[in-house]
Amino acid sequence: MSASIKPARPVSGGDAQFPHARSSRMVFERSRLPVSCARLYVRSMRDTEADLRPILRIDFPPDDRLGRGKIMLLEHIRETGSISAAGRAMDMSYRRAWLLVDALNRMFKEPAVDSQRGGKQGGGAVLTAFGEMLIERFRAMEAKAQAAIADDLDWLDAMRDCNGAPQEEPAGKPF
């Protein structure tokens, strides 16, 4: 049986609600992922682009969220005319894509997606004018956030350890 890893967890500190609050050093645990997938996962966690970028997510109390995933789904629906095809383009099930669209439509006063059920004509989905505006405004917010903290991102990038060599754990500390 080959060794494999799963997503990282904090070495020390933190709690269930804020697991990375005290420590950014991470270790990997065993999982059922094949080694090749684990390597791919670790590589995907590293920033392969030269520039750092913030990730925008808007939390709507009590528990709704709007982020790049839902916006990307809307963009795929615009391109494909189908919730199912948009979900496939993002490697998600039709049910998951439909639930995200339903959540989007419930979050706001106006729906973002108008869909027709399948049948003789096949069904489909189109963005409403509000859905188009939602994409446009969200992408503008992302650009504003990027511009607003550009100097700080440059500083963080300059302070990164780009050689990627793992630091040795101090002796006597358990995983």
Sequence and secondary structure as in RCSB ss.txt:
>XXXX:A:sequence
MSASIKPARPVSGGDAQFPHARSSRMVFERSRLPVSCARLYVRSMRDTEADLRPILRIDFPPDDRLGRGKIMLLE
HIRETGSISAAGRAMDMSYRRAWLLVDALNRMFKEPAVDSQRGGKQGGGAVLTAFGEMLIERFRAMEAKAQAAIA
DDLDWLDAMRDCNGAPQEEPAGKPF
>XXXX:A:secstr
     EEEEESS   SSSTTSS   EEEE  SS HHHHHHHHHHHS  SSS     EEEETTTEEEEHHHHHHHH
HHHHHS HHHHHHHTT  HHHHHHHHHHHHHHSSS SEEEE  STT  EEEE HHHHHHHHHHHHHHHHHHHHTH
HHHHHHHHHS TT       TT   
